[in-house]
Amino acid sequence: MMMNNFFEIKNATFKAGGKDKIKNLSIEIKNEGDIVCLLGPSGIGKTTILRTIAGLEKLENGEIILKDKIISSTNLHLEPEKRKIALSFQENSLFPHHSIYKNIILGIPKSGPKKINVEEITKFLNIDHVLDKYPHQISAGEAQRASLARSLCAEPNLLLLDEPLSNIDQNFKEEIQTKLKKIIKDLKITTIIVTHDSYEAFYLADTCGILLDQKLKQFDTPYNVYHIPNSIEVVKFLNRGVLVPAKVTSPKSLENEELGTITGNFSKPFEIGSTVKLLLQPEDLHHDDKSNLKFDVVDKKFRGTNFIYSLKTDKNFILPVFVHSHHVHQHEINEKFGIKRPIHIEHLVCF
C-alpha cells in the first residue's frame, strides 16, 4: 500500500483549559524530512497543537495520522510513549538532578541502529563544553540547545519544536538556524516548528502555516506567504506593508490617485473597473531624485544594510520604501523624496 502523506491532521479541533483554541485544522506533510512552521500571535493555540500531536492533550474531534496510522481521533488516543514523537519546549524541560550529558542520552532509543552521534550533535550545537554541568549551572540558551539535542537524539518519526531558539542570543541565532536546518535535512527528521518570528519561519520551513482567529489562514511556501498573502488578516499579521485604494484598469494594470498607473501581474484576477486595496511592500517602490512624484519623509529606520523610509502622501497614507544604505543621497525627515515612475510591481496583491 502506498503511503499518502507522511503526516496529516484532518478537520481537527484543539482545546486547552476547556476552550476551543483552533477549529477545523487540516494540514498535510507529504514527504519525510519536510519542515513545517506554524506562525501566529501568542495565545492562539500553537503550543496546544504540538502538545496534542505529542499525545499530552486529547483531541476534541478530527484525526491525527502519522505514517498511515491514526494516533489521535475523537475515540482513539495512543499513549505519548508509543508515538515515536519528540517534543522540545520553549521553557527548560531538563531533569535538574541529571548532568547535561545524562539529560541528552535519555533521548536515545534503546534498540535499532543509531543515526545520531551525541558527540557530533553537542559540538554542532555548541554545548560540548557544558556536558558535565547541571541544568542550574548553564544559561537559558544552553539549556534550550541541550533540550534540542535530546529531542534530536531520540531519532523520532516526528520532531516538534516550540519556539526552539527563543532564548538564544541574536548574534548566535542565525548560526544555530543554519545548523538546525542542516541536521534535520541530513537525517530526514520530519519537523513541525512553532514560532512567532516570521524570518525564522521563512528560513527554516518548506511550508508555513499562518494561524489567526482560531483558524489556519494560509498554508503555503514561505515565498508565497510573504509575496502573495491570501488575506488582509495575513498582511496585517506579517506587518509588511500598507494597503492603498486603486482601480483595476486592465488585466495587467491599476491606477492609484496619487501614484498614477501601476503595472504588474495580479496574484488573482479582478474585473476591469473593480475598486481594490493594493498591498505596497517596502521593496515595491524605488527611490529616484529626478522623479516628479515626490512625498515628504516622516520617518527613517536604519537597518544596517538598508533604510526603510516612511513617506506621507497628501491623503495621509504612509508608504514604506526600502533603500540600500549605501545610496548616495540620503534624505532627512521633512525632505521631499522622489519615487521612480513608471511604477512596476511584480506581484500585484489586491483585496
N, C-alpha and C positions, 0 to 999 in steps of 0.2 A: 504494500500500500504506500502510495506516495504521500509524503507529508505536505500539508497545505502551507501552513505558516509555522515558523519555529515557536512563536508565542502569540497569543491572541487574548484580547479582552472583548467580550461580546455583551453589549447593552447592559453594562454593569452600573449599579448604584452603590456608592461608597458612603458609609456612615461613620461618624465619630461623635462620641458623647451623646448618642441618641438623635443626632441631627443629620439630615442628608447633606453631604458635602459636595459630591459630584454625581450628576444623574446621567444615565444612558451613555456611559462612556464605551466607545468601541475603538480599539487600536489593534493594528497588526504589525508584527515584526517578522518579515519574510525570511530573512537569512540569519543563520548562526553567525555571531560576531558583529552584528549591527549594533549601533549605539543610538538610543532614542533619548532625547532630553525633553523633560516636561517643565515648562516655564509658566509662572503665574504669580500673582501677588501673595504676600504672606496670609496664611489662614484660609486659603482657598480649598485646601484638602490634598495637596501634593504628597505630603508625608503619609496621610491616611491611605492613599493609593498604594504606596510602597509597602506599608505595614500589612495591608490586606493581601497583596500579592505574595508576601513572605509567609502569610498564614497567621499573623499575630492578631488580625481582626477578621471577623466573619463577613462574608459578602451578603449584602442585603438582597440583591437579585442579579441575574445575569450569570455569566460564566467566565472563568479564567482558565485558559488552556496552555499547557507547556509541553512541547514535543508530542502533540496529539493526545495528551492525557489531561482530562479535566482535573484541576487541583482545587478549584473553588466553584461552587454554584449555590443556588438557593438551598438545596438539601444535601450538599456534599462539602465536607471540609477536611482536606488532607492535612495532617499534623505538620507543623513547620519543619521538624527534623527529617521528614520524609520527602521534602520538596526539592532538595539539592539547589537551594536558592541562598545566596549570601546577601545580607543587608548591612550596610555600613552607615551609621547615623551621623548626623551633624555634630551631636554632642559626644563627648568622650564615653565610649562604651567598653573601655578596657577593664579587666579584673584588677582591682587595686593591690591584691596580695600576690600577684604573679609579676615576674620581670617582663619587660617588653618582649624579649625573645620568646618566653613561655606563652605570652598572650598571642603572639603571631602563630606559633606552631600548633596552637589549639585548633586552628582552622584546617590543618592538613588532613585530607581524607585518610582513613585507616588502611583502606585497601585500594588496589588498582595502581596503574602507572602514574608517576608524579611528573607533571609537565613543568612545574614551577620550582625553581631553586631559591630557597629562603635567602641565601647569601646575596644572590643577584638582585632579588626584589628589594631587599633592605638597602642595598647600595644604591640602586636605581632611585629609590625614594628618599635617599639621603638621611636614613635613620640608623645606619650601621654602627654609629658611634654611641647610641643610647640603648643597645640591646640588653645590657645587664642592669640598666636602671629600672626603677618602678614608676608607674604612671604619675604619681605625685611629684616626681623629680624632673619631669620633662615639660616642654612648652605645649600649649594647646595645638599648635600646628604639627608638632612631632607626634602628639597623641592621635591626631586625625590621620596622619600618614601611617602610623602603626596599625590603626583600625582598618585602613585601606589595604595594607599589606596582608593582614589576617584574612580579609574577605577574598583577596586575590588568591592566596594560598589554599583556600577551600576549593579552588577549581570548580566553581558552581556552574550549573547549566545556565543560570541567570544571575547576574550581579546587579544589586540595587544600591545606588549611592544617593544619599540625602545630603545635598549641599556639601560635597566631598572636600571642597577647597576653601570653605568659608573662613577657616581660622589660619589660612596660610598667607604670609606677607605678600603684598602685591608684586614686589620685585622677584619673588621666587615662584609666584603662581604660574606664570607662562611656561616656565621650565617644567614644572610638575604636570601642567596640562599636556604638554608635548609627550612627556614620558608615559603618562597615564593612557593617552590615546594609543601610543605605540604598544604598550603591554597588552591592552585589550584587543587590539587588532592582530598582534602576533599570535596570541593564544586563542583567538576567536572566542572570546567570552562575550556573550550577548549581554548588553548592559542597558539599564534604564537609570538615567540620572535626573534628579530633581535639582533645579537651581533657579535663582531669581536673576542671575547675571546673563543677559542676552548674549554678550560677546563670548562668554564661556560656552554657552549652548551652541552658538553658531560655529565655534571652532571644533567642539567635540562630536557633535551629533551628525548622524546620517539623516535623521528625521527629527523635526522639532514639533512638539505639541504645545499649543497655547491654551491654557485653562483660564476662563473668565466666567463669572456669574454662574457657577455650578456646571458649566458645560465646556466641552472641548471645542474651541472656536476654529482652530486651524491645525491641520496635521500634514506637514509638508517639508520639503527640503529647506535648510536654513536660507538658501538663496531666495527661494520663493516667499518665505515668511517675511524676509527683510524687504525685498524689492516689490513683491506682489501680495501685500497683506490683503486678506479677503473680507475685512470688515473695518468699520470705523473704530470698533472696540479694540481690535488688534493694533491699529495705528496709534491709538491713544496709549495703550499699554506699553508699546515699544518706545513711545515718546520720540518719534523720529522725524517729525516734520510738521507742516501746517496744512490745513485744508482751506482752499480758496474757491470761490464760486467761478464757474466757467460755463460756456455754452458750446456744445459739440457742433462744429461747422463742416466737418467732412469725416470719412472713415479714418483719417489719419491726422486730424487737427481739431483744436478747440480755441476758443477766444476768451481771454480774461480782460475785463475793462481796463485794468491798469498795466498789465504785462503785454497785452496785444495777442498776436497769434502764437500758439504753441503747437509744434508738430511732434509726432512720435507714434508709437504703436500702443493702442489701447489694450489693457490687460483683459478687458471683456468688452464686447461691442455695445454701443449705445446708438439710439436713433439720432439722426441729424436733427438739430433743433432742441435736443434734450438739455435741461439745466442740470449740471452735476457739481459735485465738490471734487476738486483735483488735489491730490496729495503732492506737495512740494517738499522734497527732502533736501538736506544741505548741499548735496553734490549735484543737484539738478540745475542750479543757476550758476552762471560763470561771471567772474569779475572782468570788467572792461572799462577803463577810464575814459575811452573815446566815445562810449555809448551815450545816446541822448536820453536813455531810460535811467533815471537816477533817483535813489531814495536816501533818506537820512540814516546814518549809522546810530543805533540806540544802545548797542552793546557789542562787546568783542571778547570772545573767550580764547585764550591761548591754550592749545592742547599739545604743545611740543612740536609735532610735525606739521600742525596746521592751526589756523584760526577759524573759528566759526563767528561770522559777523551776523548780527541781528539787524535787519533793515525794516524801517517802519514806512508803510505806504500811506498815501493820502486818506485811504479808507480804514486806516488803523489796523491793517494786517501786519504781523511781524514775520518777515521772511528770513529763514536761516540760510546763509551762504558759506560754503566751505572754500577756504583758500589756503594753498600751501604756505607754510610760514616763511619761506624764502621769497615770496612775491615782492616785487620791487617797491611798489607804492602802498605802504600800509596806511590805513585810514584811522582817524581818531573819532571818538564819539561826536555826534552832531555834524560831521562832514558828510558831503554827498558821495555816494558810492554807485558806480555805473554797472549796469547788468548787460551782458552781451546779448545782442539780437542778431538774427532771429533765434528765438528760444527753441531748442530741440531737446526733448526728453525721451530717452529710450523706452521706458515703461510709463505709459500714461495710466496711473492708477486713480480711478474715479469711483465715486459712490453716489 
